[in-house]
Amino acid sequence: MNDPFDKLSWDDLRIIKAIAESGALSAAATLLSVNNSTISRRLLRLEQTLGVALFDRRRTGYLPTAAGAELIALAERVELDIVSVARRVSGPVQGHTGDLRVATSDALLLDFLTPIVAEFKTLNPAVRVEVVVGNNLLNLARGESDIAFRASTAAPPDNLFGRKVANVAWAAYGRRSEFAGGRPDPADLYERQWASYGSGLSGLKAFKFVEERVSRERIGYRSDSVAGMAVAIAAGMGIGFLPCMHGDLSHQLMRVSVVEPDISDELWILTHPDIRKSGRVCAFMAHCMEAIGRRRAFIEGRETHGLP
C-alpha cells in the first residue's frame, strides 16, 4: 500500500507554511505570488490525499490542527536544510561578488556603519550590498540576512557565528545650548526633564537605568529609535542616554554625565556558520574588524573627536 506521505512535495510544505504564517488563503497567495484559487485547490487536494484536516477554518483565520502543526514544523526544517545546502554550494563560487544583505539598527547605520560599507564597496565593487534596518535580529538561519551588525547586551545564540568587536559606551546627553556653563551637578541630573526609550527598546540597559532613577513625571518623551532619541534631545525634549559613538558626532549635543559602565553594550558582527567562509562574507567581516579597530577608542567613549 502506498504511503500518502510519499506524494508530499516541497511545494506542498511551502503552501502549508505560508498559510500558517499569514492565517489566510489570500495572504498566503500573495506571499507565494499565486492566485487564491490555486492555494485553495492545493490545500484541499493535500488534505484529501493525507486524509486529515490541516487547518481549522475559523472566522478569525486559518488555525493549524495538530496534524497541520507537525507538517509546519517539517516545512521549517526542510526550508533550513535547503538554505543551508544552497549556501554551502554557492558560497565558494561567488567569492567577492554577488549580493550581501546586512541587518543593523538605525543608529549604527546612519553615522557609523555607512562609511565602513562605503570603504568596503570601494575595495569590492562587484559586491552588491543591501542594508535592512530594524531593531529586531533578522533570522540568519533562514537567509533573511547574511550578516547582522548589532550592539547587544548578551552573547549571540549558539547557532550563529560571531565576533565581538568592541564595547559600546553610553552617556547622558543634553542640548549643548542649554549647558553653556558646563555639565550639571550629578546630584541634580535626575531631577531634570528626561527623554527615554519606549517599550520597543525596553531591553536596553539604558531603559531600565532611567526607569530606576527618574520619576515618571519627569519623562516627557519616549522613542523606539536611538537615532530618533538623538534628534529629540537636540530639539530640547530633555536629557537622554545615547551611545557615545552616536551622541559625540552631533555638534548640537554634549555629554552631561560621565560614561555609565552599567549600561554599556557589546558590538557584534554575526553570520550563519554555513556561509562564514563565503568570500564576500569573509571579506566584509575582515574589513569591519579592521575598520572598527581603528575606531575603537571612539566607540568606547575614550575619544570624542568623531569618526576618522
BELSUL-V675386 format. One record per residue. N is the residue number from 1. RES is the residue in one letter. SS is DSSP state (helix for helix, strand for strand, loop for the rest). BURIAL is 1 if it has 24 or more other ideal C-beta (glycine too) atoms within 12 Angstrom, else 0. Layout:
<<N,RES,SS,BURIAL> <N,RES,SS,BURIAL>>
//
This chain:
<<1,M,loop,0> <2,N,loop,0> <3,D,loop,0> <4,P,helix,0> <5,F,helix,0> <6,D,helix,0> <7,K,helix,0> <8,L,loop,1> <9,S,loop,0> <10,W,helix,0> <11,D,helix,0> <12,D,helix,1> <13,L,helix,1> <14,R,helix,1> <15,I,helix,1> <16,I,helix,1> <17,K,helix,1> <18,A,helix,1> <19,I,helix,1> <20,A,helix,1> <21,E,helix,0> <22,S,helix,0> <23,G,loop,0> <24,A,loop,1> <25,L,helix,1> <26,S,helix,0> <27,A,helix,0> <28,A,helix,1> <29,A,helix,1> <30,T,helix,0> <31,L,helix,0> <32,L,helix,1> <33,S,loop,0> <34,V,loop,0> <35,N,loop,0> <36,N,helix,0> <37,S,helix,0> <38,T,helix,0> <39,I,helix,1> <40,S,helix,0> <41,R,helix,0> <42,R,helix,1> <43,L,helix,1> <44,L,helix,0> <45,R,helix,0> <46,L,helix,1> <47,E,helix,1> <48,Q,helix,0> <49,T,helix,0> <50,L,helix,1> <51,G,loop,0> <52,V,loop,0> <53,A,loop,0> <54,L,loop,1> <55,F,strand,1> <56,D,strand,0> <57,R,strand,0> <58,R,strand,0> <59,R,loop,0> <60,T,loop,0> <61,G,strand,0> <62,Y,strand,1> <63,L,strand,0> <64,P,strand,1> <65,T,loop,0> <66,A,helix,0> <67,A,helix,0> <68,G,helix,1> <69,A,helix,0> <70,E,helix,0> <71,L,helix,1> <72,I,helix,1> <73,A,helix,0> <74,L,helix,1> <75,A,helix,1> <76,E,helix,1> <77,R,helix,0> <78,V,helix,1> <79,E,helix,1> <80,L,helix,1> <81,D,helix,0> <82,I,helix,0> <83,V,helix,1> <84,S,helix,0> <85,V,helix,0> <86,A,helix,0> <87,R,helix,1> <88,R,helix,0> <89,V,helix,0> <90,S,helix,1> <91,G,helix,1> <92,P,helix,0> <93,V,helix,0> <94,Q,helix,1> <95,G,loop,0> <96,H,loop,1> <97,T,loop,0> <98,G,strand,1> <99,D,strand,0> <100,L,strand,1> <101,R,strand,1> <102,V,strand,1> <103,A,strand,1> <104,T,strand,1> <105,S,loop,1> <106,D,helix,1> <107,A,helix,1> <108,L,helix,1> <109,L,helix,1> <110,L,helix,1> <111,D,helix,1> <112,F,helix,1> <113,L,helix,1> <114,T,helix,1> <115,P,helix,1> <116,I,helix,1> <117,V,helix,1> <118,A,helix,0> <119,E,helix,1> <120,F,helix,1> <121,K,helix,1> <122,T,helix,0> <123,L,helix,0> <124,N,loop,1> <125,P,loop,0> <126,A,loop,0> <127,V,strand,1> <128,R,strand,0> <129,V,strand,1> <130,E,strand,0> <131,V,strand,1> <132,V,strand,1> <133,V,strand,1> <134,G,loop,1> <135,N,loop,1> <136,N,loop,0> <137,L,loop,1> <138,L,loop,1> <139,N,loop,1> <140,L,loop,1> <141,A,loop,1> <142,R,loop,1> <143,G,loop,1> <144,E,loop,0> <145,S,loop,1> <146,D,loop,1> <147,I,strand,1> <148,A,strand,1> <149,F,strand,1> <150,R,strand,1> <151,A,strand,1> <152,S,strand,1> <153,T,loop,1> <154,A,loop,0> <155,A,loop,0> <156,P,loop,1> <157,P,loop,0> <158,D,loop,0> <159,N,loop,0> <160,L,strand,1> <161,F,strand,1> <162,G,strand,1> <163,R,strand,1> <164,K,strand,0> <165,V,strand,1> <166,A,strand,1> <167,N,strand,1> <168,V,strand,1> <169,A,loop,1> <170,W,strand,1> <171,A,strand,1> <172,A,strand,1> <173,Y,strand,1> <174,G,strand,1> <175,R,strand,1> <176,R,helix,0> <177,S,helix,0> <178,E,helix,1> <179,F,helix,1> <180,A,loop,0> <181,G,loop,0> <182,G,loop,0> <183,R,loop,0> <184,P,loop,0> <185,D,loop,0> <186,P,helix,0> <187,A,helix,0> <188,D,helix,0> <189,L,helix,1> <190,Y,helix,1> <191,E,helix,0> <192,R,loop,1> <193,Q,loop,1> <194,W,strand,1> <195,A,strand,1> <196,S,strand,1> <197,Y,strand,1> <198,G,loop,1> <199,S,helix,0> <200,G,helix,0> <201,L,helix,1> <202,S,loop,0> <203,G,loop,0> <204,L,loop,1> <205,K,helix,1> <206,A,helix,1> <207,F,helix,1> <208,K,helix,0> <209,F,helix,1> <210,V,helix,1> <211,E,helix,1> <212,E,helix,0> <213,R,helix,1> <214,V,loop,1> <215,S,loop,0> <216,R,helix,0> <217,E,helix,0> <218,R,helix,0> <219,I,strand,1> <220,G,strand,0> <221,Y,strand,1> <222,R,strand,1> <223,S,strand,1> <224,D,loop,1> <225,S,loop,1> <226,V,helix,1> <227,A,helix,1> <228,G,helix,1> <229,M,helix,1> <230,A,helix,1> <231,V,helix,1> <232,A,helix,1> <233,I,helix,1> <234,A,helix,1> <235,A,loop,0> <236,G,loop,0> <237,M,loop,1> <238,G,loop,1> <239,I,strand,1> <240,G,strand,1> <241,F,strand,1> <242,L,strand,1> <243,P,strand,1> <244,C,helix,1> <245,M,helix,1> <246,H,helix,1> <247,G,helix,1> <248,D,loop,1> <249,L,loop,1> <250,S,loop,1> <251,H,loop,0> <252,Q,loop,0> <253,L,strand,1> <254,M,strand,1> <255,R,strand,1> <256,V,loop,1> <257,S,loop,1> <258,V,loop,0> <259,V,loop,1> <260,E,loop,1> <261,P,helix,0> <262,D,helix,0> <263,I,helix,1> <264,S,loop,1> <265,D,strand,1> <266,E,strand,1> <267,L,strand,1> <268,W,strand,1> <269,I,strand,1> <270,L,strand,1> <271,T,strand,1> <272,H,strand,1> <273,P,helix,0> <274,D,helix,1> <275,I,helix,1> <276,R,loop,1> <277,K,loop,0> <278,S,loop,1> <279,G,helix,1> <280,R,helix,1> <281,V,helix,1> <282,C,helix,1> <283,A,helix,1> <284,F,helix,1> <285,M,helix,1> <286,A,helix,1> <287,H,helix,1> <288,C,helix,1> <289,M,helix,1> <290,E,helix,0> <291,A,helix,1> <292,I,helix,1> <293,G,helix,0> <294,R,helix,0> <295,R,helix,1> <296,R,helix,1> <297,A,helix,0> <298,F,helix,1> <299,I,helix,1> <300,E,loop,1> <301,G,loop,1> <302,R,loop,0> <303,E,loop,0> <304,T,loop,1> <305,H,loop,0> <306,G,loop,0> <307,L,loop,1> <308,P,loop,0>>
//
